[in-house]
Amino acid sequence: MFGIWDGQTVHPGKDALWTPKLTPLQDVAEYEPGNPIQAIMGWDGFFVFDPSVDLVDMARAYMEVVQRESCGKCVPCRMGTRVAVDLLTRIADGKGSEEDLHTLRRVACLVRDASMCELGHTGMNGVLYLLEHYEGVFRESIVQGVRHPRRSYHTKVTAPCIEACPERLDIPAYIDTIRSGRYTDSLSIIQEKNPLASVCGRVCVRFCEFACRRGMLDDPVNIKHLKRFVSDVELEAAVKKQAKQVSLSPDAKRVAIIGAGPAGITAAYHLLRKGHRVEIFEAMDEPGGMATYGIPDYRLPRQVLRNEAQVVLEMGGRIHYNQRLGQDFTLKDLRDRGFEAIFLAVGCWVGMRLGIPGEELEPKGYYVGVDFLRHVNRRDPLDMGTKVVVVGGGNVAMDCSRSSLRMGANEVHLVYRRTKAEMPADKVEIHEAEEEGVHFHFLTNPTRLLVEDGRVVGLECIRMELGEPDSSGRRRPVPVEGSEFVIECDMVLPAIGQKMDVRCLGDPPVLKLTRWNTVEVNPDTLQTSMECVFAGGDCVSGPATLIEAMAAGFRVSHSIDQYLRHGRVELTEEERMSRVLRAVSAVDEDMVDRLARGVQRIQIPTRSVQERVDDFEEVEMGLTPEDALLEADRCLRCYRILLVATAK
């Protein structure tokens, strides 16, 4: 609840009754430097911090946003929000009556109780709480005929799934248009922020689905595969549409992007849309970065990436292949060529070793996971042998294990030092690896690489047990004395992490680095220690997900645009509002007060295990139009509206 804190109401003129639960709000006392927040109104109530705030006008402004966002498909929300706006406008204009307050309450309860979607269910709560706790303010305004001057407010329309998505895609909107059969419109909504919809529809880790409120009733909406469905159906038309929307002026600023991975492609896409000239310098011979060379084709077919990267070329961008930073060019070279801003978007291509005896011999059959996957995806010849051991618990470990089977291994063993419940890999990937016959060894850690005649012949391991929690809060695995054993094998693939090759930045590095050997940036703007250079993606965060890299590319496009146009970089309005929203959400107890509609999540068909383990053809088959319609209809449309009143 916004307005009630531990049973105490914050009234104008009284001190805020802060409790430990509400401390996140203290971090957003100011909307921007020198502009304090006076009040916040949202989907489940309100906060008032300044007694001078005009609550009547704030309620009117809030309801105008609710009414504007009503889809109009059900009468209670369509008509009720319109009536509420009219009533509040009349009161704010000094023409209200006592009857208006009574009618406003009845209409608000009707909209809340009878609407079909969550916007209607929650949109009137703030007004109802204001009437409950500040009825005297509204009544006084009516009795005295006070006219309240219109003010400007900061507003945000979002949803839990939107805020969970690093790119903040308008997920309910693109699902709603799928439900209406308007596939081109749906993809256009996605491409407002995401130029790699088909890619994300296959390999995204689905932060949005974990936040989906439908999961409180039965199963989350299958957001990821709805994105894949609409992008696969409409991709060609969307490429042409995006190309037509770009118009580069002769005096457009020039931007260099280093890396054609998800971050680089996304940044190029948005910078081109903003009217800048963009050239990408890519170390490999095709686009995609780690998405191309680190994700096997059975999860992400190479042609899908090529098709979506083509959008940048159709929009007027250029990609220079086989151009490696630190080897073929430097940051200074790019400045000398006339580029006015640079985005560093290189990935983490250096795999981490196990740090155990035997590695120093550099035996045949020993590859770090990312190197192995790069060889697999480039179709390089590999002497696999028949028995492979993979070490690690993330998605790279799953990819190495499943790729090894497809490359001809008879047995694949996966060694992980914690339990299955603690594996960071996608649960779908774990399940499909188990289906395909990967042998999992949990609470097991490697201790020595066994080598004979220059070749791997086995991996010595030790059993582990969970001890006291470590700094991450997870119980620390500790060795069980005397439990060593050997797994005989022909190949060992450690997949325990990756890092950036900082040598590309020179010796000493021309950019300031963190103690983790990642590029140090301003967290708000992604600007590096060199004013004209920005950085994002894995080279800043360390190994992360594809959608997080894309989000960095989207953010940096705004920063570079501001830098080129105004010579300074500031937080966007969206980010300022999201900070307030995160603080509010941290003290909100979310729930869905409604019954499920009895339609379970559509299960994605896959190729049979017998078919798929012998090749790299795509495993998941996607949604049919009929299934896409049923799945889209499960969305509760959980839009939430936030309004912030500030002093200025």
C-alpha positions, -999 to 999 in steps of 0.1 A, spaced: 0 0 0 13 35 -8 -7 56 15 -7 34 47 25 26 64 22 1 92 -13 13 99 -3 49 100 -15 75 75 7 103 64 -14 135 65 -4 170 52 15 189 79 26 157 97 60 141 96 64 110 75 64 79 96 94 61 81 98 24 88 126 1 77 104 -13 50 101 22 34 138 32 33 140 27 -5 119 58 -9 145 79 9 168 73 -21 144 92 -44 136 122 -23 146 144 -53 134 137 -88 165 155 -101 190 177 -83 172 206 -67 137 193 -75 122 175 -46 93 150 -50 61 163 -33 38 133 -39 36 100 -57 3 84 -69 1 49 -83 -18 17 -88 -23 9 -51 -24 43 -34 -2 73 -28 25 90 -8 24 126 3 57 143 13 48 180 10 16 194 25 15 221 -2 9 196 -30 -25 200 -48 -42 167 -43 -73 175 -62 -54 185 -94 -31 155 -89 -61 131 -88 -75 147 -120 -42 144 -138 -38 108 -127 -72 98 -139 -66 115 -173 -37 91 -178 -57 61 -167 -85 71 -191 -61 76 -220 -46 41 -215 -80 23 -213 -82 0 -243 -119 5 -244 -128 -32 -248 -150 -33 -217 -177 -9 -207 -168 -4 -170 -133 9 -178 -141 27 -210 -170 46 -196 -162 47 -159 -128 63 -164 -143 89 -186 -169 97 -160 -143 99 -133 -122 123 -153 -152 145 -159 -161 145 -122 -126 153 -110 -122 180 -137 -155 196 -125 -143 196 -89 -108 210 -99 -126 238 -118 -145 248 -87 -178 236 -100 -182 203 -81 -209 192 -58 -213 168 -28 -231 145 -52 -200 144 -74 -180 128 -45 -206 102 -40 -208 94 -77 -170 93 -80 -168 67 -52 -194 45 -69 -179 48 -103 -144 40 -90 -156 9 -72 -175 -2 -103 -144 2 -125 -122 -16 -100 -145 -46 -95 -159 -51 -131 -131 -43 -155 -116 -71 -177 -79 -62 -173 -56 -53 -145 -54 -16 -156 -91 -12 -148 -87 -33 -116 -60 -10 -102 -64 23 -120 -90 37 -95 -72 26 -63 -53 58 -59 -84 80 -62 -103 58 -37 -74 60 -11 -73 98 -16 -110 101 -9 -106 78 21 -78 97 37 -81 133 23 -119 136 18 -118 169 37 -95 184 10 -120 175 -18 -150 186 3 -134 219 12 -127 226 -25 -163 219 -34 -178 240 -6 -155 270 -13 -156 266 -51 -118 267 -53 -104 265 -88 -72 245 -90 -47 256 -116 -35 229 -139 0 216 -132 24 195 -151 33 161 -137 58 133 -145 39 102 -155 49 67 -165 28 38 -179 44 5 -173 39 -31 -161 58 -56 -140 69 -74 -172 80 -42 -188 102 -32 -158 117 -67 -156 128 -65 -192 162 -48 -194 150 -30 -226 116 -22 -211 96 -33 -241 59 -26 -241 50 -62 -237 13 -60 -230 9 -38 -261 26 -61 -285 7 -91 -270 -26 -72 -274 -20 -66 -311 -12 -103 -316 -45 -110 -299 -61 -87 -325 -43 -104 -354 -23 -72 -362 11 -89 -365 29 -60 -383 18 -36 -356 30 -60 -330 64 -62 -344 66 -25 -349 60 -21 -311 88 -45 -304 111 -28 -328 107 6 -311 134 -7 -288 144 -42 -299 159 -48 -334 166 -85 -328 131 -98 -321 136 -132 -337 169 -137 -319 154 -128 -285 123 -149 -293 147 -179 -293 174 -173 -267 162 -146 -243 164 -157 -206 128 -143 -200 132 -119 -172 97 -107 -182 81 -141 -177 95 -144 -141 78 -111 -133 45 -120 -152 16 -117 -127 -3 -144 -146 21 -167 -128 4 -159 -95 -27 -176 -109 -13 -205 -130 16 -201 -155 33 -170 -168 24 -159 -203 48 -174 -229 61 -139 -238 93 -151 -254 77 -173 -280 50 -148 -288 79 -125 -298 94 -152 -319 61 -159 -336 53 -124 -347 89 -117 -357 92 -148 -378 59 -140 -396 66 -103 -402 104 -99 -403 108 -91 -440 81 -65 -440 96 -50 -408 130 -47 -423 117 -27 -453 96 -5 -429 125 4 -407 147 12 -437 121 37 -450 120 55 -417 157 65 -417 168 98 -432 204 108 -429 213 145 -434 245 155 -452 259 170 -419 250 139 -397 274 131 -370 297 101 -374 297 73 -348 320 43 -346 308 11 -329 334 -15 -320 317 -49 -321 287 -62 -341 272 -82 -312 238 -76 -297 249 -44 -279 266 -30 -311 238 -39 -334 212 -24 -311 231 9 -306 237 12 -344 200 6 -350 189 34 -327 216 58 -336 206 55 -373 170 61 -364 182 93 -346 199 105 -378 235 97 -372 260 80 -395 271 47 -381 300 24 -389 306 -9 -371 341 -25 -368 338 -62 -362 367 -86 -354 350 -117 -369 338 -123 -404 301 -120 -397 278 -102 -373 264 -113 -340 293 -115 -316 290 -142 -290 254 -148 -301 268 -161 -334 299 -179 -321 288 -189 -287 252 -201 -292 247 -233 -312 225 -234 -342 200 -258 -326 191 -229 -303 197 -200 -326 201 -206 -364 228 -185 -379 206 -172 -407 182 -157 -381 210 -135 -369 221 -126 -404 186 -116 -414 181 -93 -384 216 -77 -386 208 -69 -422 184 -43 -409 213 -20 -399 227 -22 -435 192 -15 -450 190 16 -428 223 29 -441 248 16 -416 281 0 -426 299 -30 -411 337 -35 -415 346 -72 -409 379 -87 -397 388 -54 -380 402 -61 -345 407 -33 -319 443 -31 -308 455 -50 -339 439 -33 -370 430 0 -354 429 19 -321 406 44 -305 429 72 -315 427 60 -351 389 63 -351 391 98 -337 416 107 -364 392 93 -391 366 119 -380 343 98 -357 329 122 -331 317 95 -307 327 58 -302 308 30 -286 330 1 -272 308 -31 -274 334 -59 -274 324 -91 -257 341 -114 -232 359 -138 -255 385 -152 -231 374 -183 -213 385 -190 -177 405 -220 -168 400 -244 -139 433 -236 -121 441 -273 -115 473 -293 -121 476 -307 -156 464 -275 -174 499 -262 -178 507 -291 -201 483 -277 -228 471 -312 -237 451 -322 -267 414 -325 -259 414 -295 -235 394 -264 -246 378 -237 -226 340 -237 -233 338 -205 -254 367 -216 -276 351 -250 -281 318 -234 -291 335 -210 -315 351 -240 -332 318 -258 -334 299 -228 -348 327 -222 -374 325 -258 -384 362 -262 -376 375 -299 -374 377 -312 -339 392 -345 -326 363 -352 -302 370 -387 -290 340 -406 -275 338 -393 -239 335 -356 -229 335 -339 -195 321 -304 -192 327 -283 -160 302 -256 -151 265 -249 -144 255 -221 -167 241 -219 -203 276 -221 -218 281 -254 -200 247 -266 -214 257 -255 -249 290 -273 -246 273 -305 -234 246 -307 -260 269 -297 -288 294 -324 -278 266 -350 -283 259 -336 -317 296 -337 -326 297 -374 -321 305 -380 -284 290 -412 -270 290 -400 -234 289 -365 -220 293 -358 -183 286 -325 -167 304 -316 -134 289 -289 -111 301 -281 -76 267 -271 -63 232 -287 -65 208 -288 -94 186 -262 -77 215 -237 -77 224 -241 -114 222 -207 -131 215 -222 -165 180 -219 -180 157 -246 -166 146 -254 -202 183 -260 -212 189 -282 -182 157 -303 -190 166 -307 -227 202 -317 -218 188 -344 -194 165 -356 -222 194 -359 -246 214 -380 -222 239 -357 -205 251 -373 -172 250 -347 -144 274 -349 -114 262 -325 -88 282 -315 -57 314 -324 -76 345 -304 -83 375 -310 -105 409 -313 -88 434 -326 -114 436 -330 -152 450 -364 -161 473 -364 -192 491 -392 -210 513 -387 -241 501 -351 -245 464 -359 -244 436 -358 -219 427 -392 -205 406 -383 -175 395 -357 -149 400 -363 -112 372 -349 -91 362 -347 -54 327 -348 -38 314 -317 -22 289 -309 5 272 -276 13 286 -257 43 280 -222 56 265 -194 34 291 -173 15 289 -136 6 262 -143 -21 240 -159 5 243 -194 -10 258 -223 11 294 -227 2 304 -260 -13 333 -276 7 353 -308 -3 345 -341 14 379 -355 25 389 -388 8 361 -387 -18 383 -383 -49 373 -403 -80 382 -402 -117 360 -398 -148 379 -412 -178 375 -390 -209 390 -378 -241 380 -342 -238 375 -317 -209 356 -284 -215 357 -259 -186 327 -235 -189 330 -216 -156 332 -180 -169 346 -156 -194 364 -123 -193 373 -94 -216 407 -94 -233 419 -59 -221 450 -61 -243 429 -45 -271 430 -12 -251 468 -10 -252 495 -12 -225 487 7 -204 450 7 -212 438 40 -227 405 36 -207 401 33 -170 393 -2 -158 376 -16 -128 393 -40 -104 375 -68 -123 393 -57 -155 361 -44 -171 357 -10 -186 347 16 -160 318 38 -170 294 63 -155 265 40 -145 239 65 -155 254 75 -189 278 47 -198 305 73 -206 341 61 -200 371 80 -188 376 93 -223 348 118 -229 339 108 -265 340 70 -258 311 51 -243 310 14 -234 284 -12 -227 276 -49 -227 299 -76 -215 330 -54 -215 313 -34 -187 291 -59 -169 312 -90 -174 295 -120 -191 257 -113 -190 227 -121 -211 219 -111 -247 190 -89 -237 211 -71 -211 237 -63 -238 209 -50 -260 196 -28 -232 231 -13 -229 231 -6 -266 197 11 -263 208 32 -234 241 43 -249 223 54 -281 205 81 -260 237 91 -243 257 94 -276 228 113 -291 228 138 -262 266 141 -263 266 148 -300 237 173 -300 243 191 -267 278 182 -255 265 168 -222 247 136 -211 219 134 -185 194 108 -173 164 103 -195 129 110 -182 122 72 -185 151 63 -163 142 90 -137 107 76 -135 119 40 -134 140 49 -103 110 62 -85 90 31 -96 116 7 -83 116 25 -50 78 23 -48 77 -13 -59 102 -22 -32 76 -13 -5 46 -27 -24 32 -62 -17 19 -73 -51 -10 -98 -56 -36 -107 -82 -71 -106 -67 -90 -125 -94 -97 -160 -107 -77 -177 -135 -96 -182 -167 -87 -219 -170 -64 -217 -200 -30 -231 -193 3 -220 -209 8 -233 -244 37 -258 -244 62 -253 -273 66 -284 -295 101 -296 -299 118 -321 -322 121 -356 -307 153 -365 -289 161 -392 -315 159 -366 -343 177 -337 -327 208 -352 -311 223 -361 -345 223 -326 -361 223 -289 -353 188 -281 -367 166 -260 -345 150 -279 -316 120 -257 -308 94 -254 -334 75 -222 -324 38 -214 -320 11 -218 -346 -12 -189 -353 -40 -206 -333 -17 -212 -303 -4 -177 -305 -39 -163 -302 -47 -185 -272 -15 -176 -255 -18 -139 -261 -54 -140 -247 -39 -152 -213 -22 -117 -208 -39 -99 -179 -27 -65 -193 -12 -55 -160 -5 -18 -168 5 3 -139 4 41 -139 28 62 -118 24 99 -113 51 121 -96 44 156 -84 76 177 -80 83 212 -67 93 225 -102 
